[in-house]
Amino acid sequence: MVMPVHLLLGLVIALPGIWIFWLSLNESTYGQAPVFVGLANYRFVLTDTYFWRAFLNTFVIVNVVVYVELALALALAVLFAGGVPLQRLMISIMLAPYAVSEVIAVIMWKYMLEPEVGIVSQALAALGLPELAWTTDRWAALAMVALLSIWLHLPFSFLILYSALLGIPKELYESADIDGATAWQTLKRVTVPMLMPAILVALMFRYVFAFRLFSEVWLLTGGGPARQTEVLATYLYRHAFRYHEFGVASAIGWLMVIASIAIASVYLREMYMRMLKGDA
């Protein structure tokens, strides 16, 4: 009964993956037959300083985005579960960023953050604060990318945690209240442990998705200034569609796949161990 699904996965994932891996072992470009070069593409990538800068930028952005987003999603889920005025309207507002196209969102934020003329820059100037030099400063630009990514994808983490929170039996909170537990103790001893499977799922998906971060960087900074804000996805794009080095780009893609699998395996193992403990 599941054979059609296996065949579909093989056609859309396994076969293209095998093709890309084979291409990563070749030197390939437009109008030229692939030439087998073995692991030369991987050696080039792993010894390229731009790759390691892109890796560092990706590592920093991903960790900031994932954990700040998770903390905000948990706080908002607890707030909404406790009841807020006009709850349906507030939930709609909360989910609105997820309905916005990434391209439109980035362009909107870019205009808002434009030095001197952007509404954010004007607001900072009105308050006597210095403007955000995200067009020239590497870390300010990365901070803007992280903030934009959090705004775009916070609804995803919120939905997972909020749905799981609504499924926690109310009897547990009543017992904690009878025992005299404070709000912090209830959150630490009841809410977070019961939400841990959902938290692990949210972490795993957001790590994998954030690792492929592209549109926010490419449309906001283009990897500049001087490739200082380049991430792995834009590094891959540059080699594939600017330099037309398809073998190198394929090698970068496979390294990203390996890194994503390594990250996902940590959380999958943790979920599996918790499932075994639950069965015991």
One Martini backbone bead per residue (centre of mass of N, CA, C, O) as a GRO file, in nm:
protein
  280
    1MET     BB    1   0.053   0.065  -0.015
    2VAL     BB    2   0.341   0.236  -0.005
    3MET     BB    3   0.478   0.218  -0.286
    4PRO     BB    4   0.395   0.485  -0.429
    5VAL     BB    5   0.551   0.663  -0.230
    6HIS     BB    6   0.831   0.546  -0.281
    7LEU     BB    7   0.837   0.612  -0.582
    8LEU     BB    8   0.803   0.916  -0.552
    9LEU     BB    9   1.055   0.966  -0.379
   10GLY     BB   10   1.253   0.848  -0.587
   11LEU     BB   11   1.189   1.055  -0.817
   12VAL     BB   12   1.212   1.346  -0.641
   13ILE     BB   13   1.487   1.261  -0.466
   14ALA     BB   14   1.688   1.030  -0.528
   15LEU     BB   15   1.763   1.077  -0.827
   16PRO     BB   16   1.855   1.374  -0.806
   17GLY     BB   17   2.068   1.316  -0.584
   18ILE     BB   18   2.246   1.129  -0.756
   19TRP     BB   19   2.301   1.331  -0.982
   20ILE     BB   20   2.435   1.551  -0.807
   21PHE     BB   21   2.664   1.374  -0.702
   22TRP     BB   22   2.788   1.315  -0.977
   23LEU     BB   23   2.831   1.617  -1.053
   24SER     BB   24   3.031   1.674  -0.806
   25LEU     BB   25   3.259   1.483  -0.972
   26ASN     BB   26   3.246   1.725  -1.180
   27GLU     BB   27   3.316   1.921  -1.458
   28SER     BB   28   3.070   2.186  -1.511
   29THR     BB   29   2.909   2.349  -1.796
   30TYR     BB   30   2.826   2.528  -2.044
   31GLY     BB   31   2.887   2.348  -2.335
   32GLN     BB   32   2.991   2.095  -2.146
   33ALA     BB   33   3.113   1.810  -2.076
   34PRO     BB   34   3.154   1.614  -1.830
   35VAL     BB   35   3.439   1.600  -1.599
   36PHE     BB   36   3.617   1.392  -1.422
   37VAL     BB   37   3.747   1.487  -1.065
   38GLY     BB   38   3.622   1.387  -0.819
   39LEU     BB   39   3.715   1.569  -0.515
   40ALA     BB   40   3.786   1.862  -0.615
   41ASN     BB   41   3.534   2.026  -0.538
   42TYR     BB   42   3.553   1.974  -0.233
   43ARG     BB   43   3.834   2.095  -0.196
   44PHE     BB   44   3.766   2.378  -0.291
   45VAL     BB   45   3.544   2.444  -0.086
   46LEU     BB   46   3.711   2.365   0.186
   47THR     BB   47   3.943   2.603   0.090
   48ASP     BB   48   3.736   2.833   0.094
   49THR     BB   49   3.687   3.129   0.254
   50TYR     BB   50   3.391   3.188   0.163
   51PHE     BB   51   3.268   2.933   0.279
   52TRP     BB   52   3.339   2.983   0.583
   53ARG     BB   53   3.190   3.249   0.601
   54ALA     BB   54   2.914   3.136   0.520
   55PHE     BB   55   2.902   2.931   0.749
   56LEU     BB   56   2.917   3.131   0.985
   57ASN     BB   57   2.669   3.297   0.910
   58THR     BB   58   2.472   3.063   0.919
   59PHE     BB   59   2.522   2.974   1.210
   60VAL     BB   60   2.440   3.238   1.345
   61ILE     BB   61   2.157   3.280   1.225
   62VAL     BB   62   2.029   3.008   1.298
   63ASN     BB   63   2.062   3.026   1.610
   64VAL     BB   64   1.913   3.288   1.649
   65VAL     BB   65   1.648   3.221   1.508
   66VAL     BB   66   1.561   2.955   1.648
   67TYR     BB   67   1.574   3.044   1.958
   68VAL     BB   68   1.418   3.308   1.948
   69GLU     BB   69   1.166   3.195   1.811
   70LEU     BB   70   1.101   2.981   2.026
   71ALA     BB   71   1.067   3.173   2.266
   72LEU     BB   72   0.840   3.344   2.140
   73ALA     BB   73   0.643   3.112   2.079
   74LEU     BB   74   0.610   3.018   2.372
   75ALA     BB   75   0.509   3.285   2.493
   76LEU     BB   76   0.262   3.315   2.301
   77ALA     BB   77   0.126   3.045   2.359
   78VAL     BB   78   0.079   3.098   2.660
   79LEU     BB   79  -0.082   3.359   2.625
   80PHE     BB   80  -0.313   3.244   2.443
   81ALA     BB   81  -0.398   3.008   2.634
   82GLY     BB   82  -0.484   3.219   2.867
   83GLY     BB   83  -0.597   3.458   2.719
   84VAL     BB   84  -0.727   3.697   2.484
   85PRO     BB   85  -0.835   3.954   2.336
   86LEU     BB   86  -0.957   3.882   2.048
   87GLN     BB   87  -0.838   3.597   1.960
   88ARG     BB   88  -0.897   3.553   1.658
   89LEU     BB   89  -0.767   3.814   1.562
   90MET     BB   90  -0.484   3.769   1.690
   91ILE     BB   91  -0.422   3.509   1.536
   92SER     BB   92  -0.439   3.633   1.255
   93ILE     BB   93  -0.208   3.833   1.301
   94MET     BB   94   0.006   3.619   1.377
   95LEU     BB   95  -0.026   3.465   1.080
   96ALA     BB   96   0.025   3.675   0.851
   97PRO     BB   97   0.332   3.644   0.766
   98TYR     BB   98   0.282   3.350   0.636
   99ALA     BB   99   0.111   3.488   0.383
  100VAL     BB  100   0.371   3.616   0.292
  101SER     BB  101   0.582   3.679   0.067
  102GLU     BB  102   0.916   3.683   0.077
  103VAL     BB  103   0.971   3.898  -0.135
  104ILE     BB  104   0.776   4.113  -0.028
  105ALA     BB  105   0.891   4.128   0.259
  106VAL     BB  106   1.179   4.217   0.187
  107ILE     BB  107   1.105   4.474   0.032
  108MET     BB  108   0.956   4.610   0.263
  109TRP     BB  109   1.196   4.610   0.465
  110LYS     BB  110   1.396   4.762   0.287
  111TYR     BB  111   1.234   5.029   0.283
  112MET     BB  112   1.217   5.066   0.595
  113LEU     BB  113   1.559   5.043   0.619
  114GLU     BB  114   1.635   5.276   0.467
  115PRO     BB  115   1.854   5.505   0.456
  116GLU     BB  116   1.695   5.812   0.571
  117VAL     BB  117   1.398   5.713   0.423
  118GLY     BB  118   1.314   5.518   0.615
  119ILE     BB  119   1.093   5.466   0.870
  120VAL     BB  120   1.301   5.361   1.074
  121SER     BB  121   1.519   5.577   1.038
  122GLN     BB  122   1.330   5.816   1.111
  123ALA     BB  123   1.256   5.718   1.395
  124LEU     BB  124   1.544   5.718   1.508
  125ALA     BB  125   1.600   6.018   1.450
  126ALA     BB  126   1.362   6.129   1.628
  127LEU     BB  127   1.504   5.981   1.891
  128GLY     BB  128   1.829   6.020   1.858
  129LEU     BB  129   1.923   5.777   1.690
  130PRO     BB  130   2.108   5.572   1.525
  131GLU     BB  131   2.148   5.431   1.242
  132LEU     BB  132   2.130   5.145   1.052
  133ALA     BB  133   2.432   4.991   0.911
  134TRP     BB  134   2.340   4.742   0.703
  135THR     BB  135   2.495   4.827   0.425
  136THR     BB  136   2.806   4.817   0.580
  137ASP     BB  137   2.746   4.617   0.817
  138ARG     BB  138   2.764   4.293   0.885
  139TRP     BB  139   2.610   4.253   1.165
  140ALA     BB  140   2.368   4.430   1.097
  141ALA     BB  141   2.275   4.266   0.853
  142LEU     BB  142   2.239   3.994   1.002
  143ALA     BB  143   2.029   4.104   1.200
  144MET     BB  144   1.817   4.172   0.984
  145VAL     BB  145   1.788   3.885   0.875
  146ALA     BB  146   1.699   3.754   1.141
  147LEU     BB  147   1.450   3.932   1.194
  148LEU     BB  148   1.301   3.863   0.931
  149SER     BB  149   1.288   3.555   0.971
  150ILE     BB  150   1.129   3.559   1.233
  151TRP     BB  151   0.878   3.710   1.124
  152LEU     BB  152   0.806   3.498   0.900
  153HIS     BB  153   0.833   3.209   1.100
  154LEU     BB  154   0.682   3.226   1.374
  155PRO     BB  155   0.402   3.091   1.307
  156PHE     BB  156   0.506   2.802   1.287
  157SER     BB  157   0.598   2.764   1.584
  158PHE     BB  158   0.335   2.858   1.714
  159LEU     BB  159   0.144   2.639   1.607
  160ILE     BB  160   0.282   2.396   1.734
  161LEU     BB  161   0.275   2.491   2.036
  162TYR     BB  162  -0.023   2.570   2.062
  163SER     BB  163  -0.144   2.294   1.992
  164ALA     BB  164   0.004   2.139   2.219
  165LEU     BB  165  -0.102   2.310   2.458
  166LEU     BB  166  -0.410   2.236   2.419
  167GLY     BB  167  -0.340   1.916   2.489
  168ILE     BB  168  -0.308   1.973   2.779
  169PRO     BB  169  -0.410   1.878   3.067
  170LYS     BB  170  -0.582   2.056   3.312
  171GLU     BB  171  -0.516   1.879   3.564
  172LEU     BB  172  -0.218   1.962   3.592
  173TYR     BB  173  -0.276   2.260   3.672
  174GLU     BB  174  -0.456   2.201   3.913
  175SER     BB  175  -0.242   2.048   4.076
  176ALA     BB  176  -0.033   2.277   4.085
  177ASP     BB  177  -0.220   2.480   4.229
  178ILE     BB  178  -0.270   2.308   4.486
  179ASP     BB  179   0.054   2.290   4.546
  180GLY     BB  180   0.160   2.601   4.497
  181ALA     BB  181   0.248   2.681   4.225
  182THR     BB  182   0.405   2.875   4.027
  183ALA     BB  183   0.426   2.997   3.717
  184TRP     BB  184   0.722   2.907   3.673
  185GLN     BB  185   0.690   2.614   3.779
  186THR     BB  186   0.472   2.531   3.576
  187LEU     BB  187   0.639   2.582   3.323
  188LYS     BB  188   0.886   2.394   3.406
  189ARG     BB  189   0.714   2.120   3.512
  190VAL     BB  190   0.480   2.114   3.278
  191THR     BB  191   0.487   2.257   3.002
  192VAL     BB  192   0.769   2.187   2.883
  193PRO     BB  193   0.763   1.873   2.909
  194MET     BB  194   0.495   1.845   2.736
  195LEU     BB  195   0.633   2.013   2.482
  196MET     BB  196   0.895   1.870   2.384
  197PRO     BB  197   0.812   1.727   2.120
  198ALA     BB  198   0.728   1.994   1.977
  199ILE     BB  199   0.999   2.139   2.010
  200LEU     BB  200   1.166   1.934   1.844
  201VAL     BB  201   1.013   1.969   1.583
  202ALA     BB  202   1.057   2.272   1.549
  203LEU     BB  203   1.366   2.264   1.554
  204MET     BB  204   1.417   2.080   1.315
  205PHE     BB  205   1.268   2.240   1.093
  206ARG     BB  206   1.410   2.519   1.140
  207TYR     BB  207   1.695   2.429   1.089
  208VAL     BB  208   1.658   2.327   0.800
  209PHE     BB  209   1.530   2.588   0.683
  210ALA     BB  210   1.749   2.796   0.781
  211PHE     BB  211   1.991   2.663   0.628
  212ARG     BB  212   1.839   2.768   0.342
  213LEU     BB  213   1.890   3.054   0.342
  214PHE     BB  214   1.812   3.327   0.090
  215SER     BB  215   1.609   3.563   0.020
  216GLU     BB  216   1.685   3.755   0.255
  217VAL     BB  217   1.979   3.799   0.154
  218TRP     BB  218   1.961   3.850  -0.154
  219LEU     BB  219   1.747   4.098  -0.132
  220LEU     BB  220   1.889   4.272   0.094
  221THR     BB  221   2.230   4.230   0.023
  222GLY     BB  222   2.364   4.013  -0.182
  223GLY     BB  223   2.616   3.951   0.031
  224GLY     BB  224   2.677   4.218   0.131
  225PRO     BB  225   2.957   4.361   0.174
  226ALA     BB  226   3.192   4.187   0.014
  227ARG     BB  227   3.060   3.906   0.107
  228GLN     BB  228   2.989   3.928   0.427
  229THR     BB  229   2.666   3.801   0.406
  230GLU     BB  230   2.714   3.527   0.318
  231VAL     BB  231   2.560   3.223   0.245
  232LEU     BB  232   2.527   2.907   0.141
  233ALA     BB  233   2.301   2.958  -0.071
  234THR     BB  234   2.444   3.204  -0.212
  235TYR     BB  235   2.704   3.055  -0.275
  236LEU     BB  236   2.573   2.849  -0.461
  237TYR     BB  237   2.438   3.048  -0.660
  238ARG     BB  238   2.695   3.184  -0.761
  239HIS     BB  239   2.828   2.924  -0.884
  240ALA     BB  240   2.586   2.843  -1.071
  241PHE     BB  241   2.474   3.154  -1.196
  242ARG     BB  242   2.757   3.315  -1.230
  243TYR     BB  243   2.995   3.083  -1.287
  244HIS     BB  244   2.895   2.798  -1.394
  245GLU     BB  245   2.960   2.577  -1.146
  246PHE     BB  246   2.807   2.280  -1.113
  247GLY     BB  247   2.999   2.103  -0.950
  248VAL     BB  248   3.041   2.292  -0.711
  249ALA     BB  249   2.741   2.333  -0.643
  250SER     BB  250   2.688   2.032  -0.583
  251ALA     BB  251   2.886   2.011  -0.347
  252ILE     BB  252   2.747   2.219  -0.171
  253GLY     BB  253   2.474   2.075  -0.158
  254TRP     BB  254   2.581   1.816  -0.016
  255LEU     BB  255   2.693   1.956   0.236
  256MET     BB  256   2.414   2.061   0.324
  257VAL     BB  257   2.279   1.786   0.353
  258ILE     BB  258   2.468   1.671   0.568
  259ALA     BB  259   2.415   1.891   0.778
  260SER     BB  260   2.107   1.848   0.798
  261ILE     BB  261   2.118   1.551   0.887
  262ALA     BB  262   2.283   1.598   1.143
  263ILE     BB  263   2.076   1.778   1.280
  264ALA     BB  264   1.822   1.594   1.259
  265SER     BB  265   1.939   1.340   1.410
  266VAL     BB  266   1.943   1.460   1.692
  267TYR     BB  267   1.628   1.502   1.717
  268LEU     BB  268   1.538   1.218   1.635
  269ARG     BB  269   1.677   1.071   1.866
  270GLU     BB  270   1.535   1.218   2.096
  271MET     BB  271   1.248   1.133   2.014
  272TYR     BB  272   1.300   0.828   2.025
  273MET     BB  273   1.381   0.812   2.326
  274ARG     BB  274   1.112   0.931   2.432
  275MET     BB  275   0.934   0.711   2.312
  276LEU     BB  276   1.060   0.474   2.470
  277LYS     BB  277   0.997   0.587   2.752
  278GLY     BB  278   0.690   0.597   2.709
  279ASP     BB  279   0.657   0.289   2.662
  280ALA     BB  280   0.790   0.213   2.947
   0.00000   0.00000   0.00000
